[in-house]
Amino acid sequence: MKLKVLSFSGESFSHDTVLSVTIMTKSWEITVLNRHSPMIASIEPCVLYTVFKDENGMSQREDFAVGSGVIEVHNSSVKIMADMLIDVEEVDLDQAEIAKQRAIELMEKYKHSKDQVDMEKFIEAEDMLLKSIAQLKLYDLKR
């Protein structure tokens, strides 16, 4: 199965001998295997787990933190377009922790506001929280 992951910032990952792709959709976590039924789904910020065969035919695993986006599965091909794609080497632990705390603070501020809550800003804060959690989880997996 072929996999291509693209981010809006230009980061990408692709492989031609992927055995499985596990990702969180808006509804639930899915694992795509070879000959999966065609589908299109929205994805949540999460850790993307990939298992593929290396040049020696050995199974290898590579994980990424991904943001919101879309997954398309069709004809033994998986395409993912996300607004964030981060490899474990790119995770800035301090920045991820700061972003997580900032998102929590913003969400609390919007949640307890006596004025009408700006849902767009609340959703942006929630997205920031989920992205930072995905990065922290990825970092913890690779320690």
N, C-alpha and C positions, 0 to 999 in steps of 0.2 A: 504494500500500500504506500502511496506517496503522500507526503505531508509538506505543506508550505504554510508558514506562519509569517505574517507581515504586520508591522505596526505603522501607525500614522507618522511616526518620527523617522521611518526608514529602516529600522532594525528588522532583521529577518532571520529565519531558520528554515531550512528545508532538508528533507532526506527522502530517498527513494525506496528504502526497505524498512518501513515502519511496521511494527507488529501491533502496537496499540497506542491510542491517544486517550487520555482521561482528562476531562475538563468540566467545570461547573457551568451549567446553563442557567437561565432565569428560573427554570422549574426544578431541576435536580442535576446531580452529577451523572455524567455519561462516560462510558468507555466505548470507543470506536475500534472495532476489529476489522480485519479484512472481510470484504463482501458485506459490509454494513448496509442497511437500507438507506436510500437517498434521504437527506434531510437538510434543513436549514434551521438554525436556532440562534437566539441571542445568548451571549455568554456574559457571566459576571466576572469581576476581578477575582482571580484565584491563582492557584499553582496549577500549571499545565504539566502533566506527567506524560513523557513519551518513552516508549521502548522501541528500539530499532536494532537491526543487525549491522555490525560494523564490517569493515572490509575483510575480516577473517571469519565472518559468519557467526560471531559471538553476539549474544544479546547484550545491549548496553542501554542504560537509562539516562535520559537528560531531562531536567525539569527547568521550568521558567516561571516567572511571575508575569501574568498577563492581566490586562485591563478589560474594560467592557468592549464588546464587539460582537462578531458574528462568526459562526462556524457553518461550513457547507461540506456535506459529505455526498460524493457522487462518483460512481464508477471506480471504486478503490482509490479514490483521491480525497484527501482532507485538506480544506483550505480554511485558514483562520485569519481574520482581520481584526486587530485589537488596537486600542489607543495606548497600550503600553506593552512592551516585551522586554523583560529584563532577565539576564542570565545571572546565576549566583555570584559570579565574579564582579558583576556590576552593582550589586546591592550595597548601598551606603547605609549601614546599620543605624548610624546616628540620625541621618536625614529621615529614614523610615520611621524611627521612633518619634522624632519631632513632628512629622506629618500625622502620625497616628494620634498624638496628644492634641495637636491643633484641630484635627477633625472631630475628636470627641468634645473638645471645648465648644466648637462651633455648633455641633448638633445639640448640645445641652443649652446653649444660648438660644438657638432657634426654638427648641422644644419648650422652654420656659418663658418665652417672650409673651408679654401681655398684649402686644400688638399681633396683628395677623401674621402668621408664619409665611415666609417666602419659601414655598415648596421647592423652587428651583435651586435656591441656595442650600436648603437642607439636603436635597438629593446630591448636589455637588460635594457637600461635606461627607455624606455617606459613601460616595464613590471614592473620595480621598482616603477614607478610613479603610475601605475594603482593599484598595491598592496597597496601602502601607502594610496591612495585615498579610497580604499575599507575599510581599517582599520579605517580611519578618519570618513567615512560615518557611519560605524557600531557604532563607539563611539558616534557620534551625535544622532543616532537613540535611543540609550539607556539612554541618559542624561535626 
